[in-house]
Amino acid sequence: MLFWGVWGALSELPEKAGFPATLGYCIWALTMLVPALISFKMINWKLETHKKAIVHGLLIGFLGSAGQLILFQALKQGPAFLVFPIVSLSPLVTIFLSTILLKEKVKGKSWVGIIIAMVAIPLLSYQPPENSAKYGSLWILLALVVFFFWGVQAYYMKVANNHTKAESIIVYMTMPCLALIPVALLLTDWKKEMHWDSKWPFITIMIQMLNSLGALFIVYAFRYGKAMVVSPLINTGAPVITIALSLLIYGVFPHIATVIGIILAILAVFFINE
């Protein structure tokens, strides 16, 4: 929550300075090599090679990175104030799959926390419309694809941890992230003016490193915790940190819907525990 919360507050800085989000993806994919190498060293360079480890590890990486690239396109096609709330509800998919397929169970008060969190998440992601522009319907499909991808990804993080060391999962999930770099380059609008100030690639590396370290720790979170608890907890905690830091850094006071979301998120954290 901490790493992704800080990353969320800083991630828009490079793009506002003229460094495209798609190139930011490329840098993020490269920074994923850091947790991958750390993890590889932790298992003495002995990667698990059984079928489930490979398939699930690669699937986790693909769903996460492909979802991110599809999100870029969804935001080009539709309004962020509708795209993000849809995507943020991906824990619903995780909770459903974990309940039906993994037979996960939580205490009554944790269910209260999960429900509160699911209400808080879209509120935390809410962005008021800046204009009355009309959009097509493609963005809805793209947003739903990301919603599904990220929900299934979280589920498989838990499944993979049941039979594979977290360190091997992290190494495998890095591979699709790197493999999709050419796609990110193809999606980059090279005709758009870019300000290649020498400091921004370096700053982007530092910011995206937070994203990568967040990915490292969430794999361990799914290793030790239940998927139907970890997923909504991460999706409420990180935005609260992002909003708090944005208020301090940019002086932007959140929308009333976001304030309500923060209150609900904090309340949810007190309930979601075992």
N, C-alpha and C positions, 0 to 999 in steps of 0.2 A: 504493500500500500504506500509506503514511504517513497520508495524509488519511483513508482509510477505516478504518484501524486506530484512529486517535484518535476518529473519529466513532463507531465501534462501542463504544468504552469509555464515551462520554458520552451516547449516544443514549437510554439508558433513564432518565436523570435526570428529564426533563420528564414522562414518563409516570408515574413513581413519585410525582411531585409533583401528579398529577391532571390533567396535560395530555395528552389522548388521542393515540394514535399516528396516528389518521386525520387529526387536525388538524396533527400534525407533518408528515404527507405534504403537506398544503396549503402549509405554510410552505416545505418542501423544494422543491416545484414552483415557488414564487415565487422562491426563491433561485437556481434554475436560470437565471433571467433574467440573472444576473451573468455567468457564463461565456458565455452566448449573446451578450450585448452585446459582451463582450470579443472573442469570435470574429468577430462581425459587423464590428467595427471593424478587426480584423486583415486582413480581405479588402476593406477600403475600402468597406464597405456594399454590396458587389456579390455577392449570393447566387447560387449556381449553381442554375439552374432546369431542368436537363434531367431527364427522367423518372426515371432511376435515382437521382439525388441526392435527389429528393423522396420517392419510394417507400421507399427504403432508410432514409433519415433518419427519416421518420415511423414506419416499422416498428420501428426500434431504440428510439425513444422510447416507443412503445406497449408493446412487449414488456417493457421495463424497468419502467415505471410501473404497468402492469396487473398484472405479476407481484408487485409490492410490495403492491398492494391485495388481491390474492388470498391473499398470504401472511398478511395480517392475519386473513382469514377462516379460513385453515387453522389458525392458532394458537388461534382461538376454538373450533374443532371438535376439535382433537387435541392431543397432548402435544408441547411444544417439543423435548423430548429425542429425538423421532423425526422431527418435521417438519424441523428444521434440518439434520440429517445427509443427508436425502433431497435437499433443495434445494441443499445445498453441493456435491453431485456433478454439478451442471450442466456443469462443464467436460468431462465425458464426452461430452456432446452436441456441444460445440464441437470437441473433438478428432476425433470421428468424422466430422463434416461437413467439417472442414478437411482431413482425410486423404483422404476419398473425393472431395470436390468441388473443393477447391483444390489437391489433390496436394501438400500441404505435407510436407516431410521434415525430420527433425532427426537429429543425430548419435546414435550408440548411447548415449553417456553421458547425453544429454538425455532419451532414452526412459526410462532408469533413474530420472532425476529426476522425470519426469512420473508414472511408476507410483508412486513413493514419495509424491509429492504427493497422488495420488488416494486413497492409504491414509490419509494424514495429515488430509485435509480433513474427513471425517466425524468423526474423533476430536477435531479442534479444535472442532467444532460440538456435540459431545456435551454434554448436560445431564442429570444423573441425575434420575429420576422422584421427585417430591416426595410422591406418594401413589399409591394403587392404584386410582385412578378408572378406570372403564371408558369407552371412547370408541367412537363409531360408526366407520363406514368412510369417511365423506365427506372427512375430513382427508387421507386417502391420495391421493384423486383430486386434491384441491386442491394438495397438495404436489408431486405429479407434474406438474401443469400449470405451476407455478412453475419446477420443475426443467427442463422443456422450454423454457419461454419464455426463461429467462435463458441457457440453453445456446445457443439459436438467436440470441438477441440478440448474444452475443459473436461468433458466427460472422459475422453480418451487419455488425458493426463492422469486421471485417477486409475483407469483400467491398466495403463502401461506400468504404473507404479506397483501394481499388484504382482507383476511377474518380472519386472526389469529394474535394475538399479537406476536411480534418478540421474546419475552421472552419464550413463549410456543414453538415456532419453534425451538429455540436453545436447549431446554430441550429434545424435541423429536428427533432432529437430532443427539444428543449425543448417544442415545440408540443403533443404528446400529453400530456406531463406536466401542462401547464396545463389542457388540455381535460378531464382526468379529475378535476379538483378537485371538481366537483359530485358525482361518484360517491363520493369520500372523505367529503364532507359528509353524503351519504345514509347511509353506513355508520357514521357516528358515533352512538354511543349518547348522545343528548342527555338522557336521563332519569338517567344516571349522574352522581353528584356530581362537579363539576369545580372545582378550586381555581384561580381566575383571578387568581393573584398577578401583579402587573404585571411582575415580573421574568422570568417563565417564557416568555412569547412572545418576549421579546428574547433570552434564553438559547437558546431553540430555534432562532432565526434563526442565531445564531452556530454552533451545533452542526450544523445542516443545511447551512450554508455549506461545511463540511468535506466533506459528502456530495457537494455539487454540484461542488466543485473536484476531488474524486476522479473524478467522471464526466468532467470536462474532460480530465484527464490520461490516463484509460484509453483515450479515443478516440485520443490521440496514441500511446499504447503499442501499440495495434493497428495504427497507421499504420506504425510502424517495426519492429515485431516480429511473429513468427509467432503466429497465433491459438492454436495448440495448445501454445505455450510461455507466452504472456502470461496466458491464462485460468487454468491451474492455479497459476501463480506468484502472481497477485493473490489467488487464493482460499486460498493457504496463508500468504502474508506478512501480509496484513491481520489475520487472526484472531490471529496470534502477537503482533502489536503490541497488539491489543485486550486480550488476556489479560494481557500484561505490565503494561499501564497499569492494568487492573482490579485487579491484585495490589497495585500501589502506591497506587492511590486508595482502594479499598474494603477492602483487606487480605483479599481472598478468595483462598484457595489453590485452584488448579484441581484437578479430579478426576484420578485417575491416568491415565485414558484421554486426557485433554487434555494431560497432561505428555508422554505418549508421542507424541501428535500434534505437539507443539511440537518435540520432538527430531527426528522424521521430517521436519517442515517445514523446519527449518534444514538438515538433510541434503539435502533435495530442492533447496534453493536453490543449493547447491554443484554439483549435477549439471546443473541446468537452466541452461545457458549455451552460447553458441556462439562 
